[in-house]
């Protein structure tokens, strides 16, 4: 942790995790320098297309595997579904209702950050990790092209994603 960095109790990390990749893993690990516990908000629940091919339940299962393998059961306290709404205010209110008590928001999505910042929440912008490689859009493109994506995910996630990839290819 950087000298004089503030430590928060509960951080909210919002992401789509389509799929969970090493960039997400890096962000979570780095977040624990600043927070005691984390709630993961899974965004775009209920939306199904080429960019959102995994259901909330599939992403929850994937994240559960990450939590177990990384030894974070005491650090990540909850995974919540965040639905899309037609207004920022509705999205914020729903997010706060399902996440409950949070002290800080973690992430690099400026739309999400702007909404929470406007509501008075501090934002931890920890930056992207090797975005040229670990970006969901690039990983999904490789999946559609038929290979090269596996090294961009934690190895223990790959077999699970192989089981789901048919949906993306058929999508």
C-alpha positions in Angstrom: 0.0 0.0 0.0 1.3 3.5 -0.8 2.4 5.6 2.1 -0.6 7.5 3.6 -3.1 5.6 1.5 -6.5 5.5 3.1 -7.9 2.1 4.2 -11.6 1.4 3.7 -13.7 -1.3 5.3 -16.0 -2.3 2.4 -15.2 -1.8 -1.3 -17.6 -2.4 -4.2 -16.1 -3.7 -7.4 -18.5 -3.5 -10.4 -17.8 -5.5 -13.5 -19.4 -7.7 -16.1 -16.8 -10.5 -16.0 -17.6 -11.7 -19.5 -15.4 -13.7 -18.7 -13.3 -13.2 -15.6 -9.7 -12.7 -16.8 -6.2 -11.9 -15.4 -6.9 -8.2 -15.5 -9.8 -8.7 -13.1 -7.6 -10.9 -10.9 -4.9 -8.2 -10.7 -7.5 -5.5 -9.9 -8.9 -7.5 -7.0 -5.5 -8.4 -5.6 -4.4 -4.7 -5.8 -7.7 -3.6 -4.2 -7.0 -5.5 -1.0 -4.2 -3.0 -0.3 -6.9 -0.4 0.3 -9.9 -2.3 1.6 -10.7 -5.0 4.2 -13.5 -6.7 2.4 -15.1 -6.6 -1.0 -18.6 -6.9 -2.5 -18.6 -7.8 -6.2 -21.3 -6.3 -8.3 -22.0 -8.2 -11.5 -23.3 -5.8 -14.1 -25.6 -6.1 -17.1 -27.6 -8.9 -15.5 -30.3 -10.2 -17.9 -28.6 -8.8 -21.0 -27.7 -11.5 -23.5 -25.6 -10.9 -26.6 -22.1 -11.5 -28.0 -20.6 -9.2 -25.3 -22.8 -10.7 -22.5 -23.0 -14.4 -23.2 -22.6 -15.6 -19.6 -25.7 -15.5 -17.3 -25.5 -14.1 -13.8 -25.5 -17.6 -12.4 -22.6 -18.7 -14.6 -20.6 -15.6 -13.6 -21.5 -16.2 -10.0 -20.2 -19.8 -10.3 -17.0 -18.6 -12.0 -16.4 -15.9 -9.4 -17.1 -18.4 -6.6 -14.3 -20.6 -8.1 -11.9 -17.6 -8.1 -12.8 -16.8 -4.5 -12.1 -20.4 -3.4 -8.9 -20.9 -5.4 -7.5 -17.5 -4.3 -8.4 -18.0 -0.6 -10.6 -15.0 -0.5 -13.7 -16.4 1.3 -13.1 -14.1 4.2 -12.3 -11.1 1.9 -15.1 -11.2 -0.7 -18.3 -11.2 1.4 -21.0 -11.1 -1.3 -21.6 -11.3 -5.1 -24.7 -9.3 -6.1 -26.6 -8.9 -9.4 -26.7 -5.4 -10.8 -29.5 -4.9 -13.4 -29.3 -2.3 -16.2 -31.8 0.6 -15.9 -32.7 3.4 -18.2 -31.5 6.0 -15.8 -28.3 6.5 -13.8 -30.4 7.3 -10.7 -32.3 4.0 -10.9 -29.1 2.1 -11.5 -27.4 3.7 -8.5 -30.4 3.2 -6.2 -30.6 -0.5 -7.2 -26.9 -1.0 -6.8 -26.8 0.5 -3.3 -29.9 -1.5 -2.3 -28.3 -4.9 -3.3 -24.8 -4.0 -2.2 -25.9 -2.5 1.1 -23.2 -0.8 3.1 -20.1 0.3 1.1 -17.3 2.8 1.8 -15.6 3.0 -1.6 -16.1 2.0 -5.2 -13.3 0.3 -7.1 -12.9 0.3 -10.8 -11.9 1.8 -14.1 -15.3 2.3 -15.8 -15.9 6.0 -15.9 -19.7 5.7 -16.3 -19.9 3.7 -13.1 -17.4 5.9 -11.3 -19.2 9.1 -12.3 -22.5 7.9 -10.9 -21.0 6.9 -7.6 -18.8 10.0 -7.3 -21.9 12.2 -7.9 -23.6 10.4 -5.0 -20.6 11.2 -2.8 -18.7 7.9 -2.8 -14.9 7.9 -3.1 -13.5 6.0 -6.1 -10.4 3.9 -6.2 -9.1 4.1 -9.8 -6.3 1.6 -9.7 -5.7 1.5 -13.4 -5.7 -1.3 -16.0 -3.3 -4.2 -16.0 -1.9 -4.9 -19.4 -5.1 -3.8 -21.1 -3.6 -4.6 -24.5 -3.9 -8.3 -23.5 -6.4 -8.5 -20.7 -9.5 -6.8 -22.0 -12.9 -8.6 -22.1 -13.6 -7.5 -25.7 -10.3 -8.9 -26.9 -10.7 -12.2 -25.0 -14.2 -12.6 -26.5 -12.9 -11.9 -30.0 -10.3 -14.6 -29.5 -13.0 -17.0 -28.3 -15.1 -16.3 -31.5 -11.9 -16.8 -33.6 -11.3 -20.2 -32.0 -8.3 -19.9 -29.8 -5.6 -18.1 -27.9 -7.9 -16.8 -25.1 -7.1 -19.5 -22.5 -3.8 -17.9 -21.4 -5.6 -14.7 -20.6 -7.7 -16.3 -17.9 -6.7 -17.9 -14.6 -6.0 -21.6 -15.5 -8.6 -22.9 -13.1 -11.3 -20.9 -14.9 -10.6 -22.2 -18.4 -12.4 -25.6 -18.1 -15.5 -23.9 -16.8 -15.5 -21.4 -19.7 -15.0 -24.2 -22.2 -18.3 -25.5 -21.1 -20.0 -22.1 -21.7 -18.3 -21.0 -24.9 -20.7 -22.9 -27.1 -23.3 -20.2 -26.3 -20.9 -17.5 -27.5 -20.2 -19.3 -30.7 -23.9 -20.1 -31.4 -25.0 -16.6 -30.2 
